[in-house]
Amino acid sequence: MKVKPDLSFRRLWDISFGFFGVQIAYALQSANISRIFATLGADPHNLSYFWILPPLAGIIVQPIVGALSDRTWNRFGRRIPYLIAGSAIAVAVMCLLPNAASFKGYIHAMWFGLIALMMLDTFINMAMQPFKMLVGDMVNEKQKGLAYSIQSFLCNAGSLAGYLFPFIFAAIGISNIAPKGVVPDSVIYSFYIGAFILILCVLYTSAKVKEFPPEEYAEYHGITNEEKKERTNMFKLLLKA
């Protein structure tokens, strides 16, 4: 089996940099979703039920994205297409979710908020999984500790930024209070800025990271032609089951 080459610190950073934007999105959701649902009229005693969705989305979505991306290859790569698709839809939902009250004439705000939360959880997880798999795909065993340390740093930095955004906006004079049934501007602008940073970070990683082509990937991971056929056949059997 061919040994993967050592990567520069910059290359390791580029592989995981988009994770910073993904974690900002996740932190904004975690810190503000209860406030948004309470604003829409949810009973504060029942808000805990909404928190079933994030871990449920992770359990379902991440293994599916991993399995599908293993069998994907196009000019964008193997993992990058799922990263781009997941983050693009997550960005759209982040811009809509804090404005749920504006859709009252078309759909009940609570239902709209619930659907938006489900979609945001789903596509944040879809964008998150490729970063973990890129490290496994492209980094050798000697450097994996460093690669995951960089990813952990970006994860924590993104979480901190996401949690602080509403406080920062309130501190610079953006309203942190609003009429009944309306989400405050400090929260709305936090989601807008978070969405903007997310798409910038993901575009940066997508532009900078070039995944191994299928033949080179197979050499680095010791995958034979017979194993490829067996995996494909097993996938077809699962689809037919």
Buried (B, 14 or more C-beta within 10 A) or exposed (E): EEEBEEBEEEBBBBBBBBBBBBBBBBBBBBBBBBBBBEBBEBEEEEBEEBEEBBEBBBEEBBEEBBEBBBEBBEEBBBBBBBBBBBBBBBBBBBBBBBBBBEBEEEEEBBEBBBBBBBBBBBBBBBBBBBBBBBBEBBBEEEBEEEBBEBBEBBBEBBBEBBBBBBEBBBEEEBEBEBEEEBBBBBBBBBBBBBBBBBBEBBBBBBEBBEBBEEEEBBBBBEBEEEEEEEEEEEBEEEEEE
